């Protein structure tokens, strides 16, 4: 169709396709590059290394459980829907019932929960196990919290 037409320099006739920004810059966004250099992920994985529930949640949130069975992956994804990572901390989102005082609580390890239970027990006038648990549940989420409180008292 354009055969035999006059050509001038810079009109694009020397190109076999339309000249655009990719011709000069190449592929600007390398979509094949995957980086997991986020220190938040590494810090949380180290912190919760001994806590299987939190470890699985973090893996599911960052899609690090690729080799797992489908059933375990879907279970972890369902659990992860109740958690969020903000300010480099793992938080559990509470269920929105009117009786809960907090909408989200910080997830901590068992040793951290034990230390916090000791402090709460001492500061609260040597409360019993149930009073310490009620005080802690407003602020934290920890696996086997009862065992941590009993060990602390």
Backbone as CSV, one residue per row, in Angstrom:
resi,resn,N_x,N_y,N_z,CA_x,CA_y,CA_z,C_x,C_y,C_z
1,UNK,0.821,-1.193,0.000,0.000,0.000,0.000,0.863,1.254,0.000
2,UNK,1.947,1.256,0.800,2.800,2.428,0.854,4.020,2.286,-0.052
3,UNK,4.061,1.236,-0.814,5.176,1.043,-1.726,5.170,2.154,-2.765
4,UNK,6.349,2.619,-3.047,6.470,3.649,-4.070,6.251,5.054,-3.556
5,UNK,5.923,5.225,-2.295,5.732,6.557,-1.714,7.093,7.179,-1.422
6,UNK,7.129,8.485,-1.394,8.392,9.161,-1.084,8.686,9.026,0.409
7,UNK,9.981,8.861,0.722,10.394,8.685,2.111,11.257,9.860,2.513
8,UNK,11.030,10.300,3.757,11.872,11.358,4.324,12.420,10.868,5.655
9,UNK,13.572,11.385,6.016,14.220,10.961,7.254,13.358,11.369,8.449
10,UNK,13.150,10.428,9.375,12.404,10.712,10.590,10.913,10.486,10.500
11,UNK,10.402,10.100,9.328,8.959,9.863,9.234,8.562,8.460,9.676
12,UNK,9.549,7.620,10.056,9.251,6.285,10.532,9.254,5.243,9.437
13,UNK,9.536,5.649,8.206,9.509,4.685,7.109,10.674,3.713,7.175
14,UNK,11.717,4.049,7.941,12.842,3.124,8.063,12.572,2.013,9.086
15,UNK,11.469,2.113,9.791,11.101,1.102,10.788,10.125,0.107,10.184
16,UNK,10.252,-1.146,10.633,9.321,-2.150,10.139,8.043,-2.171,10.984
17,UNK,8.113,-1.625,12.208,6.940,-1.492,13.068,6.908,-0.066,13.570
18,UNK,5.832,0.319,14.247,5.731,1.674,14.753,6.838,1.962,15.763
19,UNK,7.428,3.105,15.631,8.481,3.507,16.537,7.822,3.998,17.831
20,UNK,8.258,3.446,18.966,7.689,3.900,20.232,8.775,3.900,21.293
21,UNK,8.386,4.136,22.545,9.366,4.276,23.620,10.154,3.003,23.878
22,UNK,9.577,1.834,23.602,10.291,0.585,23.851,11.470,0.398,22.917
23,UNK,11.401,1.023,21.741,12.488,0.892,20.791,13.771,1.543,21.304
24,UNK,13.628,2.579,22.128,14.806,3.274,22.645,15.238,2.758,24.005
25,UNK,14.279,2.393,24.852,14.613,2.038,26.227,14.670,0.542,26.473
26,UNK,14.138,-0.243,25.608,14.050,-1.670,25.867,12.896,-1.930,26.815
27,UNK,12.870,-3.094,27.400,11.815,-3.432,28.339,12.108,-2.752,29.669
28,UNK,11.308,-1.763,30.025,11.567,-0.961,31.220,11.248,-1.726,32.500
29,UNK,10.194,-2.508,32.515,9.782,-3.249,33.710,10.061,-4.729,33.493
30,UNK,11.040,-5.236,34.205,11.379,-6.650,34.085,10.399,-7.446,34.925
31,UNK,9.395,-8.002,34.288,8.329,-8.681,35.015,8.753,-10.044,35.532
32,UNK,9.894,-10.544,35.110,10.348,-11.850,35.560,11.183,-11.762,36.833
33,UNK,11.463,-10.573,37.310,12.247,-10.398,38.522,11.350,-10.562,39.747
34,UNK,11.730,-11.464,40.629,10.999,-11.670,41.871,11.980,-11.461,43.001
35,UNK,11.625,-10.616,43.924,12.526,-10.325,45.031,11.787,-10.513,46.346
36,UNK,12.420,-11.206,47.290,11.848,-11.370,48.624,12.789,-10.769,49.651
37,UNK,13.364,-9.642,49.330,14.346,-9.009,50.198,13.695,-8.179,51.296
38,UNK,12.394,-8.341,51.489,11.693,-7.594,52.522,12.124,-8.097,53.898
39,UNK,12.734,-7.234,54.682,13.231,-7.653,55.992,12.089,-7.969,56.957
40,UNK,10.912,-7.406,56.727,9.760,-7.700,57.582,9.419,-9.182,57.541
41,UNK,9.411,-9.753,56.356,9.099,-11.179,56.217,10.133,-12.010,56.956
42,UNK,11.401,-11.702,56.736,12.469,-12.482,57.370,12.420,-12.359,58.889
43,UNK,12.187,-11.154,59.375,12.112,-10.952,60.830,10.935,-11.710,61.442
44,UNK,9.787,-11.661,60.788,8.615,-12.371,61.309,8.811,-13.885,61.247
45,UNK,9.425,-14.365,60.179,9.662,-15.811,60.073,10.630,-16.293,61.149
46,UNK,11.652,-15.494,61.455,12.586,-15.861,62.532,11.892,-15.808,63.885
47,UNK,11.101,-14.771,64.096,10.431,-14.586,65.384,9.456,-15.728,65.679
48,UNK,8.702,-16.150,64.681,7.674,-17.167,64.880,8.107,-18.546,64.375
49,UNK,9.396,-18.805,64.377,9.918,-20.075,63.901,9.410,-21.261,64.725
50,UNK,9.201,-21.048,66.020,8.745,-22.116,66.912,7.222,-22.152,67.078
51,UNK,6.508,-21.283,66.387,5.044,-21.207,66.488,4.431,-21.660,65.162
52,UNK,4.014,-22.919,65.056,3.539,-23.450,63.774,2.357,-22.695,63.171
53,UNK,1.433,-22.264,63.995,0.244,-21.574,63.464,0.653,-20.264,62.799
54,UNK,1.426,-19.456,63.495,1.834,-18.162,62.942,2.776,-18.347,61.753
55,UNK,3.606,-19.379,61.799,4.540,-19.645,60.697,3.766,-19.978,59.425
56,UNK,2.725,-20.793,59.544,1.910,-21.152,58.383,1.145,-19.940,57.853
57,UNK,0.678,-19.088,58.751,-0.050,-17.885,58.333,0.858,-16.962,57.533
58,UNK,2.075,-16.761,58.015,3.019,-15.884,57.317,3.370,-16.468,55.950
59,UNK,3.589,-17.775,55.889,3.870,-18.418,54.596,2.704,-18.225,53.634
60,UNK,1.486,-18.372,54.125,0.313,-18.225,53.265,0.132,-16.777,52.810
61,UNK,0.411,-15.835,53.682,0.234,-14.421,53.327,1.196,-13.992,52.227
62,UNK,2.404,-14.529,52.251,3.414,-14.148,51.269,3.610,-15.207,50.186
63,UNK,2.695,-16.166,50.112,2.710,-17.200,49.084,4.045,-17.948,49.058
64,UNK,4.516,-18.333,50.241,5.773,-19.067,50.364,5.548,-20.564,50.561
65,UNK,4.306,-21.009,50.459,3.974,-22.420,50.687,3.651,-23.141,49.382
66,UNK,4.459,-22.933,48.393,4.158,-23.471,47.063,4.247,-24.984,46.978
67,UNK,5.099,-25.624,47.758,5.248,-27.062,47.667,4.275,-27.844,48.536
68,UNK,3.430,-27.161,49.279,2.518,-27.829,50.219,1.333,-28.455,49.483
69,UNK,0.680,-29.374,50.166,-0.518,-29.990,49.611,-1.632,-28.954,49.503
70,UNK,-2.515,-29.184,48.561,-3.613,-28.240,48.313,-4.492,-28.060,49.542
71,UNK,-4.770,-29.139,50.243,-5.630,-29.060,51.441,-4.978,-28.184,52.510
72,UNK,-3.685,-28.388,52.749,-2.979,-27.593,53.749,-2.857,-26.130,53.329
73,UNK,-2.659,-25.907,52.026,-2.578,-24.532,51.530,-3.895,-23.791,51.721
74,UNK,-5.003,-24.456,51.402,-6.295,-23.778,51.533,-6.635,-23.539,52.998
75,UNK,-6.248,-24.450,53.881,-6.456,-24.247,55.318,-5.640,-23.056,55.811
76,UNK,-4.393,-22.978,55.370,-3.530,-21.857,55.769,-4.050,-20.535,55.215
77,UNK,-4.544,-20.537,53.983,-5.111,-19.314,53.391,-6.334,-18.851,54.188
78,UNK,-7.154,-19.808,54.611,-8.338,-19.467,55.409,-7.914,-18.865,56.743
79,UNK,-6.921,-19.459,57.399,-6.426,-18.902,58.661,-5.817,-17.521,58.445
80,UNK,-5.100,-17.347,57.349,-4.435,-16.071,57.068,-5.434,-14.937,56.848
81,UNK,-6.669,-15.261,56.517,-7.674,-14.209,56.314,-8.011,-13.493,57.625
82,UNK,-7.624,-14.082,58.763,-7.887,-13.463,60.060,-6.688,-12.681,60.587
83,UNK,-5.650,-12.525,59.770,-4.418,-11.872,60.214,-4.031,-10.760,59.247
84,UNK,-3.224,-9.832,59.753,-2.701,-8.738,58.938,-1.312,-8.377,59.470
85,UNK,-0.461,-7.888,58.587,0.869,-7.434,58.998,0.906,-5.916,58.851
86,UNK,1.117,-5.252,59.968,1.230,-3.785,59.999,2.350,-3.420,60.951
87,UNK,3.102,-2.411,60.613,4.182,-1.902,61.465,5.167,-3.016,61.820
88,UNK,5.441,-3.888,60.876,6.366,-5.018,61.028,5.942,-5.977,62.142
89,UNK,4.657,-6.046,62.423,4.125,-6.951,63.439,2.972,-7.742,62.840
90,UNK,2.785,-8.935,63.375,1.659,-9.762,62.965,0.504,-9.502,63.918
91,UNK,-0.654,-9.177,63.360,-1.843,-8.864,64.158,-2.943,-9.824,63.787
92,UNK,-3.721,-10.246,64.774,-4.902,-11.061,64.514,-6.116,-10.148,64.562
93,UNK,-6.917,-10.218,63.528,-8.121,-9.397,63.447,-9.232,-10.133,64.180
94,UNK,-9.805,-9.472,65.146,-10.886,-10.090,65.915,-12.156,-10.108,65.078
95,UNK,-13.100,-10.898,65.495,-14.282,-11.188,64.698,-15.378,-10.163,64.684
96,UNK,-15.239,-9.005,65.206,-16.265,-7.988,65.089,-17.493,-8.212,65.944
97,UNK,-17.390,-9.035,66.974,-18.534,-9.193,67.866,-18.575,-8.018,68.834
98,UNK,-19.749,-7.631,69.296,-19.846,-6.444,70.149,-19.221,-6.627,71.538
99,UNK,-18.934,-7.845,71.943,-18.379,-8.057,73.281,-16.865,-7.944,73.330
100,UNK,-16.207,-7.889,72.178,-14.749,-7.802,72.160,-14.306,-6.353,72.233
101,UNK,-13.340,-6.097,73.115,-12.893,-4.727,73.339,-11.967,-4.221,72.247
102,UNK,-11.226,-5.091,71.613,-10.246,-4.691,70.599,-10.614,-5.291,69.243
103,UNK,-10.327,-4.542,68.179,-10.574,-5.075,66.844,-9.415,-5.920,66.355
104,UNK,-8.203,-5.647,66.839,-7.059,-6.469,66.477,-6.117,-6.555,67.671
105,UNK,-5.429,-7.688,67.762,-4.485,-7.909,68.855,-3.166,-8.377,68.257
106,UNK,-2.072,-8.053,68.928,-0.743,-8.410,68.441,-0.455,-9.882,68.725
107,UNK,0.122,-10.559,67.763,0.520,-11.956,67.935,1.929,-11.997,68.509
108,UNK,2.105,-12.783,69.570,3.408,-12.906,70.201,3.729,-14.376,70.440
109,UNK,4.995,-14.664,70.682,5.434,-16.034,70.906,5.118,-16.460,72.338
110,UNK,5.250,-17.751,72.620,4.989,-18.271,73.969,5.935,-17.680,75.018
111,UNK,7.254,-17.586,74.763,8.127,-16.949,75.761,7.782,-15.473,76.022
112,UNK,7.395,-14.755,74.976,6.973,-13.361,75.156,5.696,-13.292,75.980
113,UNK,4.771,-14.224,75.732,3.514,-14.260,76.497,3.784,-14.576,77.957
114,UNK,4.720,-15.470,78.217,5.063,-15.816,79.595,5.635,-14.608,80.327
115,UNK,6.551,-13.876,79.668,7.138,-12.676,80.285,6.064,-11.618,80.529
116,UNK,5.161,-11.449,79.587,4.080,-10.479,79.749,3.123,-10.909,80.855
117,UNK,2.881,-12.204,80.993,2.011,-12.708,82.064,2.644,-12.474,83.435
118,UNK,3.954,-12.654,83.530,4.645,-12.377,84.789,4.501,-10.909,85.156
119,UNK,4.710,-10.044,84.178,4.600,-8.601,84.443,3.175,-8.211,84.808
120,UNK,2.188,-8.741,84.079,0.786,-8.419,84.363,0.375,-8.940,85.733
121,UNK,0.829,-10.120,86.084,0.528,-10.719,87.387,1.093,-9.858,88.518
122,UNK,2.333,-9.389,88.354,2.975,-8.580,89.401,2.351,-7.189,89.493
123,UNK,2.086,-6.565,88.353,1.537,-5.207,88.350,0.072,-5.173,88.773
124,UNK,-0.638,-6.254,88.562,-2.061,-6.279,88.869,-2.384,-6.671,90.300
125,UNK,-1.385,-6.791,91.138,-1.654,-7.165,92.519,-1.771,-8.666,92.693
126,UNK,-0.958,-9.400,91.959,-0.918,-10.863,92.018,-2.275,-11.489,91.738
127,UNK,-2.816,-11.114,90.580,-4.082,-11.678,90.139,-3.960,-13.171,89.922
128,UNK,-5.088,-13.819,89.852,-5.129,-15.242,89.528,-5.034,-15.462,88.028
129,UNK,-5.057,-16.736,87.646,-4.887,-17.104,86.249,-5.954,-16.489,85.341
130,UNK,-7.208,-16.543,85.742,-8.295,-16.041,84.900,-8.222,-14.528,84.706
131,UNK,-7.894,-13.798,85.773,-7.797,-12.332,85.659,-6.632,-11.935,84.765
132,UNK,-5.526,-12.644,84.862,-4.371,-12.356,83.996,-4.742,-12.655,82.541
133,UNK,-5.438,-13.758,82.307,-5.830,-14.115,80.948,-6.772,-13.077,80.343
134,UNK,-7.740,-12.622,81.118,-8.664,-11.594,80.621,-7.912,-10.324,80.260
135,UNK,-6.959,-9.935,81.109,-6.172,-8.726,80.840,-5.319,-8.890,79.586
136,UNK,-4.744,-10.069,79.384,-3.866,-10.279,78.233,-4.634,-10.419,76.925
137,UNK,-5.804,-11.038,76.971,-6.555,-11.264,75.738,-7.023,-9.977,75.065
138,UNK,-7.054,-8.879,75.797,-7.401,-7.598,75.187,-6.277,-7.048,74.323
139,UNK,-5.059,-7.573,74.494,-3.904,-6.984,73.814,-3.110,-7.957,72.955
140,UNK,-3.138,-9.245,73.281,-2.270,-10.191,72.588,-3.017,-11.427,72.123
141,UNK,-2.368,-12.143,71.220,-2.799,-13.459,70.774,-1.560,-14.338,70.798
142,UNK,-1.645,-15.444,71.516,-0.507,-16.352,71.629,-1.023,-17.776,71.733
143,UNK,-0.373,-18.714,71.038,-0.820,-20.102,71.154,-0.548,-20.643,72.555
144,UNK,-1.470,-21.434,73.045,-1.370,-22.045,74.380,-1.109,-20.986,75.458
145,UNK,-1.923,-19.949,75.430,-1.780,-18.852,76.385,-1.996,-19.328,77.819
146,UNK,-2.920,-20.240,78.032,-3.168,-20.756,79.384,-1.906,-21.386,79.981
147,UNK,-1.195,-22.172,79.163,0.022,-22.816,79.652,1.098,-21.782,79.964
148,UNK,1.175,-20.729,79.183,2.156,-19.655,79.445,1.824,-18.940,80.749
149,UNK,0.545,-18.701,81.011,0.130,-18.010,82.233,0.390,-18.883,83.447
150,UNK,0.056,-20.165,83.365,0.296,-21.077,84.502,1.784,-21.173,84.793
151,UNK,2.613,-21.251,83.748,4.061,-21.306,83.958,4.581,-20.010,84.570
152,UNK,3.950,-18.896,84.268,4.395,-17.601,84.789,3.998,-17.410,86.247
153,UNK,2.820,-17.906,86.622,2.333,-17.720,87.983,2.943,-18.785,88.845
